[in-house]
């Protein structure tokens, strides 16, 4: 996510192509405050047929190109949806439209998760959104860069209940990966870490949350590290490559910098 349109954007897209992915999921903010997505569309043309996207705050209205994304990529007007790919169930949220309990988006996601829970062939549930639940402190001081409280309080308990595995976001222009986390109803800004190891988890409780806002725009420098964050950096652009192997039983993720 957070690509915009510059030399680093082009490098990120070339980096993604070099991984030869079956599918590409972007986490929002493809261009910034412009009325045309022409530059992004031209740069991303080689990967267009593989892309699923989440909408970010810089493209959530007709004035910022939303209708062009709809036409180019076949999005619905609400821009939240779900699909299966092999043995993975994906939910793409739209953090730029109403999502609190009782909203159409909430009802869709809740019903979708309940349905997926009854499917034996889904080994993994991955949720993608633009704005994140949790983040370390960064140089971005606007409220939405601190983690979205009502988003977290509405959906983290739901994700725990239905055993979501991985939550991908952006909005912060850096890379952050958490330990597996469960919701803490006593203090929601301090999630419960369910494993103290740094990798090689075996079906842990809670979800791993990853911010991948390293598509090409300037960095939000990290100025601290929360206890539940395993790895973070604000120096390298790149993408997260996810492989699912061993008959669907093993998920391996790597952050690949644009320099390889």
RAZIMO-V310642 format. One record per residue. SS is DSSP state (alpha for helix, beta for strand, coil for the rest). Layout:
# RAZIMO-V310642
SS + SS
This chain:
# RAZIMO-V310642
coil + coil + coil + coil + coil + coil + alpha + alpha + alpha + alpha + alpha + alpha + alpha + alpha + alpha + alpha + alpha + alpha + coil + coil + coil + coil + coil + beta + beta + beta + coil + coil + coil + coil + coil + coil + coil + coil + coil + coil + coil + alpha + alpha + alpha + alpha + alpha + alpha + coil + alpha + alpha + alpha + alpha + alpha + alpha + beta + beta + beta + coil + coil + coil + coil + coil + coil + coil + coil + alpha + alpha + alpha + coil + alpha + alpha + alpha + alpha + alpha + alpha + alpha + alpha + coil + coil + coil + coil + coil + coil + coil + beta + beta + beta + beta + beta + coil + coil + beta + beta + beta + beta + beta + coil + coil + coil + coil + coil + coil + coil + coil + coil + coil + coil + alpha + alpha + alpha + alpha + alpha + alpha + alpha + alpha + alpha + alpha + alpha + alpha + alpha + coil + coil + coil + coil + coil + coil + coil + beta + beta + beta + beta + beta + coil + coil + coil + coil + coil + coil + coil + coil + coil + beta + coil + coil + coil + coil + alpha + alpha + alpha + alpha + coil + coil + alpha + alpha + alpha + alpha + alpha + alpha + alpha + alpha + alpha + alpha + alpha + alpha + alpha + coil + coil + coil + coil + beta + beta + beta + beta + coil + coil + coil + coil + coil + beta + beta + beta + beta + coil + coil + beta + beta + coil + coil + coil + coil + coil + coil + coil + coil + coil + beta + beta + coil + coil + coil + coil + coil + coil + coil + coil + coil + coil + coil + coil + coil + beta + beta + beta + beta + beta + beta + coil + coil + coil + coil + coil + coil + coil + coil + coil + beta + coil + coil + coil + coil + coil + coil + beta + beta + beta + beta + beta + coil + coil + coil + coil + beta + beta + beta + beta + beta + beta + beta + beta + coil + coil + coil + coil + beta + beta + beta + beta + beta + beta + beta + beta + coil + coil + coil
